[in-house]
Amino acid sequence: MPTDALTVELAQERPIPLDVVLDCAPGELLALVGPSGSGKSTILRTIAGIYTPARGRIDAGGETWLDTASGIQRPARERSVGFVFQHYALFPHLTALENVLQAMGHVAPAARETRARQLLERTNLGGLEARRPAQLSGGQQQRVAVARALARDPKVLLLDEPFSAVDQVTRRRLQRELAQMRQRLRIPIVLVTHDLEEAAALADRMVVLHRGTTLQDGPPLEVLARPKNALVARLMDFRNLFHGEVVAHDAAAGTTLLRWEGHDLEATHRPEHAIGSRVCWGIQPAHCVLHRRDRPSRGERENPVAGEIVRCVPMGEMTAVALRVVRGERTDLVFSVPTHVAARNGLVLGETASVSLLTAGIHLMAPSP
């Protein structure tokens, strides 16, 4: 990691369990995801100096902000951090311009107002400098909070669910603005979010947390498609999760043979799973391909599976389908098809349907730890 990167190591047993290792390079956006209570906001508060763990070390911008082993603990006021809170925490009696000026104590007095106006302009608030928070929309208040955070000339920018208090349309617009703005910021940015789509759209890397522990770290699409184990898969809302047995490996063909409920399924080659071992396996709905009744194709030979339709729910242009592969067993495969395809293929409750489980989409993983 570069010397001006953010590196964090935190550990304690109580009151909030922490076993965290993460880093974020300058210009990189790192998303922290996980269920409520997984420690995401506590990590941000620790970086900012608002909370102190039992053991840990934090380095940022070439400085050591925390090293419990050496007795180093820089107070929050001495850490160059920009922090955007979930509900913005603006001063209600101050204007947008005055809120930004509050964060500029380190700037020469003569330069403060010009700099503050530039930041408001940069966050699309030009012309609204004199308005107080109550006179601004939720999205505009969020922009003021971002401008105030940047006014500190931070070495690290922390965003704690910054878009959760606005409507969906405003949220998407603010996400686009953040994506554009971060191209000009050469500092580590750490984003806490519950929205996996938001993390995938904005982040360079994603850290999955559970009960204060780092479970997996990697590019968002890689983590979402290839979770490390069944626990991560469930946290990532991986829809189709089952258990099976590895029965063979074929390195030349690049496949691993998996036995599941009487079916032999070809998956991508995963030799680290020993023959005879029980594994968790999953497949995203997009890799379950319906066999069309009007036009069979060669693709139907790729891991064909048939079952009874136990759920078929039109949801606008798409229809959600659940296929029970073994009667009386909870082996439901869930996937979606365009509603017109569902109608053309006669997908209704109680009918039989077949799908192909694409080899490239079958992911083998360790059972939950």
C-alpha positions as CSV (number, residue, x, y, z in Angstrom):
1,M,0.0,0.0,0.0
2,P,1.2,3.6,-0.7
3,T,2.3,5.5,2.4
4,D,-0.7,7.8,2.1
5,A,-3.2,4.9,2.0
6,L,-5.6,4.0,4.8
7,T,-4.8,0.8,6.7
8,V,-6.9,-0.4,9.6
9,E,-6.5,-3.3,12.1
10,L,-8.9,-3.5,15.0
11,A,-9.5,-6.2,17.6
12,Q,-11.5,-6.6,20.8
13,E,-13.9,-9.1,22.3
14,R,-16.4,-6.6,24.0
15,P,-18.5,-4.6,24.2
16,I,-18.6,-4.6,20.4
17,P,-16.7,-7.6,18.9
18,L,-14.1,-6.5,16.4
19,D,-11.7,-8.5,14.2
20,V,-11.1,-6.2,11.3
21,V,-8.3,-5.9,8.7
22,L,-8.8,-3.5,5.8
23,D,-7.0,-1.0,3.6
24,C,-7.9,1.6,1.1
25,A,-5.6,3.3,-1.4
26,P,-5.7,6.9,-2.4
27,G,-8.4,7.5,-5.0
28,E,-10.0,4.1,-4.2
29,L,-13.6,3.7,-2.9
30,L,-14.0,0.9,-0.4
31,A,-17.6,-0.2,0.5
32,L,-18.3,-1.9,3.9
33,V,-21.4,-4.1,3.7
34,G,-23.1,-6.4,6.1
35,P,-26.2,-6.7,8.3
36,S,-27.1,-4.3,11.0
37,G,-24.8,-4.8,14.0
38,S,-21.9,-6.0,11.9
39,G,-19.7,-3.2,13.0
40,K,-19.7,-1.0,9.9
41,S,-20.4,2.3,11.6
42,T,-18.2,1.5,14.5
43,I,-15.3,1.1,12.1
44,L,-15.9,4.6,10.6
45,R,-16.2,6.1,14.1
46,T,-12.9,4.4,15.1
47,I,-11.1,5.8,12.0
48,A,-12.5,9.3,12.8
49,G,-11.3,9.0,16.4
50,I,-14.8,9.0,17.9
51,Y,-14.4,5.5,19.3
52,T,-11.4,3.7,20.6
53,P,-11.1,-0.1,20.5
54,A,-9.2,-2.3,22.9
55,R,-6.5,-3.0,20.4
56,G,-5.7,-1.6,17.0
57,R,-3.7,0.4,14.6
58,I,-4.8,3.0,12.0
59,D,-2.4,4.7,9.5
60,A,-3.6,7.3,7.1
61,G,-2.0,10.0,4.9
62,G,1.5,8.9,6.1
63,E,0.5,9.4,9.8
64,T,-0.3,7.0,12.6
65,W,-3.6,7.9,14.1
66,L,-3.9,5.0,16.5
67,D,-1.5,2.4,17.8
68,T,-2.6,0.9,21.0
69,A,0.6,-1.1,21.4
70,S,2.7,2.1,21.4
71,G,0.2,4.2,23.3
72,I,-0.6,6.5,20.2
73,Q,-4.1,7.8,20.1
74,R,-4.6,11.1,18.2
75,P,-7.8,12.8,19.1
76,A,-10.5,13.3,16.5
77,R,-9.7,17.0,16.1
78,E,-6.2,16.1,15.0
79,R,-7.3,13.6,12.4
80,S,-7.8,15.0,9.0
81,V,-11.1,13.2,8.3
82,G,-14.1,14.3,6.3
83,F,-17.2,12.5,7.7
84,V,-20.7,12.5,6.0
85,F,-23.2,11.2,8.5
86,Q,-26.4,9.4,7.6
87,H,-28.6,12.3,8.6
88,Y,-26.0,15.0,7.6
89,A,-25.7,16.6,11.1
90,L,-25.9,20.1,9.7
91,F,-26.2,23.2,12.0
92,P,-29.9,24.1,11.5
93,H,-29.4,27.8,12.4
94,L,-26.6,28.3,9.8
95,T,-26.8,28.8,6.1
96,A,-25.3,26.3,3.6
97,L,-22.3,28.6,3.2
98,E,-21.9,29.0,7.0
99,N,-22.1,25.3,7.5
100,V,-19.2,24.8,5.1
101,L,-17.2,27.6,6.7
102,Q,-17.4,25.9,10.1
103,A,-15.0,23.2,8.8
104,M,-12.4,25.6,7.5
105,G,-10.6,26.6,10.7
106,H,-7.3,25.5,9.1
107,V,-7.7,27.8,6.1
108,A,-6.4,31.4,6.1
109,P,-9.4,33.7,7.0
110,A,-9.2,35.7,3.8
111,A,-9.4,32.6,1.7
112,R,-12.2,30.8,3.5
113,E,-15.3,32.2,1.8
114,T,-13.9,31.9,-1.7
115,R,-13.0,28.3,-1.0
116,A,-16.4,27.5,0.6
117,R,-18.3,28.9,-2.4
118,Q,-16.1,26.8,-4.8
119,L,-17.0,23.7,-2.8
120,L,-20.7,24.5,-2.9
121,E,-20.4,25.1,-6.7
122,R,-18.6,21.8,-7.1
123,T,-21.4,20.0,-5.3
124,N,-24.1,21.6,-7.5
125,L,-25.3,24.1,-4.8
126,G,-24.4,27.3,-6.6
127,G,-27.0,29.9,-5.8
128,L,-28.2,28.2,-2.6
129,E,-25.4,29.5,-0.3
130,A,-27.8,31.6,1.8
131,R,-30.4,28.9,2.5
132,R,-30.6,27.1,5.8
133,P,-31.0,23.3,6.0
134,A,-34.8,23.5,6.5
135,Q,-35.0,25.4,3.2
136,L,-33.1,22.7,1.3
137,S,-34.3,19.3,0.0
138,G,-32.8,16.1,1.4
139,G,-30.5,15.8,-1.6
140,Q,-29.4,19.4,-1.2
141,Q,-28.7,18.9,2.5
142,Q,-26.6,15.8,1.6
143,R,-24.6,17.9,-0.9
144,V,-23.9,20.5,1.8
145,A,-22.7,17.7,4.1
146,V,-20.3,16.5,1.4
147,A,-19.0,20.1,0.8
148,R,-18.4,20.5,4.5
149,A,-16.6,17.2,4.7
150,L,-14.3,18.2,1.8
151,A,-13.8,21.6,3.3
152,R,-11.5,20.0,5.9
153,D,-9.1,19.0,3.1
154,P,-9.3,15.5,4.5
155,K,-6.8,12.7,4.1
156,V,-9.7,10.2,4.3
157,L,-13.4,10.7,3.4
158,L,-15.9,8.6,5.4
159,L,-19.5,8.2,4.1
160,D,-22.0,6.5,6.5
161,E,-25.2,5.5,4.6
162,P,-25.1,9.0,2.9
163,F,-28.0,8.4,0.6
164,S,-30.4,6.5,2.9
165,A,-32.6,9.5,3.8
166,V,-33.6,10.5,0.3
167,D,-36.0,9.1,-2.2
168,Q,-34.9,6.6,-4.9
169,V,-34.7,9.1,-7.8
170,T,-32.6,11.5,-5.7
171,R,-30.5,8.6,-4.4
172,R,-29.5,7.5,-8.0
173,R,-28.7,11.1,-8.9
174,L,-26.5,11.6,-5.8
175,Q,-24.7,8.3,-6.6
176,R,-23.9,9.5,-10.0
177,E,-22.6,12.7,-8.6
178,L,-20.4,10.9,-6.1
179,A,-19.0,8.7,-8.9
180,Q,-18.1,11.8,-10.9
181,M,-16.7,13.7,-7.9
182,R,-14.5,10.9,-6.7
183,Q,-12.6,10.9,-10.0
184,R,-11.1,14.2,-8.8
185,L,-10.3,13.0,-5.2
186,R,-7.0,11.4,-4.6
187,I,-7.8,10.2,-1.1
188,P,-9.1,7.0,0.4
189,I,-13.0,6.9,0.5
190,V,-14.8,4.5,2.8
191,L,-18.5,4.0,2.2
192,V,-20.9,2.2,4.6
193,T,-24.0,0.9,2.8
194,H,-26.7,-1.7,3.1
195,D,-27.4,-1.5,-0.6
196,L,-25.5,-4.1,-2.5
197,E,-26.4,-2.6,-5.9
198,E,-25.0,0.7,-4.6
199,A,-21.7,-1.0,-3.5
200,A,-21.4,-2.7,-6.8
201,A,-22.0,0.5,-8.8
202,L,-19.7,2.8,-6.8
203,A,-17.0,0.8,-5.1
204,D,-13.6,-0.5,-6.3
205,R,-13.6,-3.1,-3.6
206,M,-16.1,-4.4,-1.0
207,V,-15.5,-5.8,2.5
208,V,-18.1,-8.1,3.9
209,L,-18.5,-7.9,7.7
210,H,-20.4,-10.0,10.1
211,R,-20.4,-9.5,13.9
212,G,-17.4,-7.3,13.6
213,T,-15.3,-9.7,11.6
214,T,-14.0,-9.3,8.1
215,L,-15.3,-12.2,6.1
216,Q,-14.3,-11.4,2.5
217,D,-12.6,-8.5,0.6
218,G,-12.5,-8.1,-3.2
219,P,-14.0,-6.4,-6.2
220,P,-17.8,-6.2,-5.7
221,L,-18.9,-8.2,-8.7
222,E,-16.4,-10.9,-7.7
223,V,-17.6,-11.1,-4.1
224,L,-21.3,-11.1,-5.2
225,A,-20.7,-13.8,-7.8
226,R,-18.2,-15.9,-5.9
227,P,-18.7,-15.7,-2.1
228,K,-16.0,-17.4,0.0
229,N,-18.5,-19.5,1.9
230,A,-22.2,-20.1,2.6
231,L,-22.3,-17.4,5.3
232,V,-21.0,-14.8,2.9
233,A,-23.4,-16.1,0.2
234,R,-26.4,-15.6,2.5
235,L,-25.3,-12.1,3.5
236,M,-24.9,-11.3,-0.2
237,D,-28.5,-12.5,-0.8
238,F,-27.2,-15.4,-3.0
239,R,-30.6,-16.8,-3.9
240,N,-30.0,-20.5,-4.8
241,L,-27.9,-22.2,-2.2
242,F,-27.7,-26.0,-1.8
243,H,-25.4,-28.8,-0.6
244,G,-23.8,-31.5,-2.7
245,E,-20.9,-33.9,-3.0
246,V,-17.8,-33.5,-5.2
247,V,-17.4,-36.8,-7.2
248,A,-14.8,-36.0,-9.8
249,H,-12.4,-33.5,-11.3
250,D,-11.5,-33.1,-15.0
251,A,-8.6,-30.7,-15.3
252,A,-8.4,-31.1,-19.1
253,A,-12.1,-30.2,-19.5
254,G,-11.9,-27.6,-16.8
255,T,-14.8,-29.0,-14.8
256,T,-15.7,-30.5,-11.4
257,L,-18.5,-33.0,-11.2
258,L,-21.0,-32.4,-8.4
259,R,-23.7,-34.7,-7.2
260,W,-26.9,-33.1,-6.0
261,E,-30.3,-34.7,-5.3
262,G,-29.6,-37.5,-7.8
263,H,-28.3,-35.1,-10.5
264,D,-24.7,-35.0,-11.7
265,L,-23.8,-31.3,-12.4
266,E,-20.8,-30.0,-14.1
267,A,-19.2,-26.9,-12.5
268,T,-16.1,-24.9,-13.3
269,H,-12.9,-26.7,-12.1
270,R,-12.4,-26.3,-8.3
271,P,-9.7,-28.9,-7.4
272,E,-9.3,-27.5,-3.9
273,H,-12.5,-29.3,-3.0
274,A,-11.5,-33.0,-2.5
275,I,-13.4,-35.8,-4.1
276,G,-16.0,-37.1,-1.7
277,S,-16.2,-33.8,0.3
278,R,-19.5,-32.1,1.0
279,V,-19.7,-28.6,-0.3
280,C,-22.1,-25.7,-0.5
281,W,-22.9,-24.7,-4.0
282,G,-24.9,-21.9,-5.5
283,I,-26.1,-20.4,-8.8
284,Q,-27.4,-17.0,-9.5
285,P,-30.9,-16.8,-11.1
286,A,-29.4,-15.3,-14.2
287,H,-27.6,-18.6,-14.9
288,C,-30.8,-20.7,-14.7
289,V,-32.0,-20.9,-18.4
290,L,-35.5,-22.0,-19.1
291,H,-36.0,-24.7,-21.7
292,R,-38.4,-23.3,-24.3
293,R,-41.2,-25.6,-25.2
294,D,-41.5,-24.2,-28.7
295,R,-37.8,-24.3,-29.7
296,P,-35.4,-26.8,-28.0
297,S,-31.7,-25.9,-28.2
298,R,-28.4,-27.6,-27.8
299,G,-28.0,-25.7,-24.5
300,E,-30.6,-27.9,-22.9
301,R,-27.9,-30.6,-22.5
302,E,-26.0,-28.4,-20.1
303,N,-26.9,-29.6,-16.6
304,P,-30.7,-30.1,-17.3
305,V,-32.9,-30.1,-14.3
306,A,-36.7,-30.5,-14.2
307,G,-39.2,-29.9,-11.5
308,E,-42.7,-28.6,-10.5
309,I,-43.5,-25.0,-10.5
310,V,-44.4,-24.0,-7.0
311,R,-44.3,-20.3,-7.4
312,C,-45.0,-18.1,-10.5
313,V,-45.5,-14.5,-9.7
314,P,-45.8,-11.8,-12.4
315,M,-43.9,-8.6,-11.4
316,G,-44.3,-6.2,-14.3
317,E,-42.1,-7.1,-17.2
318,M,-40.6,-10.1,-15.3
319,T,-42.1,-13.1,-13.7
320,A,-40.5,-14.7,-10.6
321,V,-40.5,-18.6,-10.7
322,A,-39.6,-21.2,-8.2
323,L,-39.0,-24.8,-9.4
324,R,-39.1,-27.7,-6.9
325,V,-36.7,-30.3,-8.1
326,V,-37.5,-33.0,-5.6
327,R,-41.1,-33.4,-4.5
328,G,-41.4,-32.9,-0.7
329,E,-37.9,-31.5,-0.4
330,R,-36.9,-27.9,-0.1
331,T,-34.8,-27.8,-3.3
332,D,-36.5,-24.8,-4.9
333,L,-34.5,-23.2,-7.7
334,V,-35.6,-19.5,-8.1
335,F,-35.1,-17.5,-11.3
336,S,-36.9,-14.9,-13.4
337,V,-38.1,-14.8,-17.0
338,P,-39.8,-12.1,-19.1
339,T,-43.5,-12.3,-18.4
340,H,-44.3,-12.9,-22.1
341,V,-41.9,-15.9,-22.0
342,A,-43.7,-17.3,-19.0
343,A,-47.0,-17.0,-20.7
344,R,-45.8,-18.5,-24.0
345,N,-44.3,-21.5,-22.2
346,G,-47.3,-22.1,-20.0
347,L,-45.6,-21.5,-16.7
348,V,-48.3,-21.9,-14.1
349,L,-48.5,-23.5,-10.6
350,G,-48.3,-27.3,-10.7
351,E,-46.9,-27.5,-14.2
352,T,-43.5,-29.2,-15.0
353,A,-40.7,-27.1,-16.4
354,S,-37.0,-27.7,-17.2
355,V,-34.0,-25.4,-16.9
356,S,-30.3,-25.7,-17.7
357,L,-27.9,-24.7,-14.9
358,L,-25.0,-23.1,-16.7
359,T,-21.7,-24.7,-15.8
360,A,-19.9,-21.3,-15.6
361,G,-22.5,-20.1,-13.1
362,I,-22.2,-22.9,-10.6
363,H,-20.1,-21.8,-7.8
364,L,-18.7,-24.2,-5.2
365,M,-17.8,-22.9,-1.7
366,A,-17.1,-24.1,1.8
367,P,-20.0,-24.6,4.1
368,S,-20.6,-22.0,6.8
369,P,-17.8,-21.8,9.3
